[in-house]
């Protein structure tokens, strides 16, 4: 989902150069893969958020986004207060507001996609956000977009086409297997449109974050959480969805949504303090694996061959991008860096 992908990009530029907490350094010594483990558990929590969003059919997805943003805001405010950061610094306010707007809109669209698409398909499309960053970074920041980026973008686009299965390529009707019965269903265009739109908004949020690299992540996430909370409350009021869930189980799941979001944010932040962003990005691919498992386990939806092939292409692009980022961060005389020379294609 957008906000934890953005947090990963942000911490890559801000936290990797800071001193790690000495009080927890013994954990990393005893467990050298601590960052990878934390990132995987973070993926587990975020994937459960997706399950809750898809499962709570009686609660508007925009209202669910409101509770999700509470989980974004809660861990950020105490960190910013502890560090005595300025919450709304001068000279960065316009970019902060723009970043908050595109991030909030992207997450609301992703929630809509989870509700109206198979869980795994929506997760894969939204997870492809980092790959599309190269396009917008080239357009708005004039950053280089080499052959490697072109290859990963093409692979991702092919994967997205296989997942969304547009009617002009695959026909007007699709056949899916549910509960071991074959049933024909019409193509719902709005789920894929929401997922792709969420990806584009998320990619633009990455670009805006690069312009905010001088700010601590707690400042950006605090602004994001506060703006998003107000934004979604206004939207919920306008569409008449501002109400507390009636069912006791729904109330429990809404609270769980905020708690899982809170836990995922904290674990991802810690993971990026103990491990480089490249390996963490690869570990985050577990989100896709969890999505396929939950889709089959909870919603009895068997993914099609096209969805599986598309997911493999998208995950391959993200993994290659993570490997490249990790390899470029290694010393020039590193043997591992020399073995991964094929990733330096420009």
Buried (B, 14 or more C-beta within 10 A) or exposed (E): BBBBBBBBBBBBBBBBEEEEEEEEEEEBEEEEBBBBBBBBBBBBBBBBBBBBBBBBEEBBBBBBBBBBBBBBBBBBBEBBEEEEBEBEBEEBEEBBBBBBBBBBBBBBBBBBBBBBBBBBBBBBBBBBBBBBBBBBBBEEEEBEBEEBBEEBBEBBBBBBBBBBBEEEEBEEEBEBEEEEEEEEEEBEEEBBBBBBBBBBBBBBBBBBBBBBEEBBBBBBBBBBBBBBBBBBBEBBEEEEBBEEBEEEEBEEBBEBBBBBBBBBBBBBBBBBBBBBBBBBBBBBBBBBBBBBBBBBEEBEBBBBEBBBBBBBBBBBBBBBBBBBBBBEBBEEEEEEBEEBEEBEEE
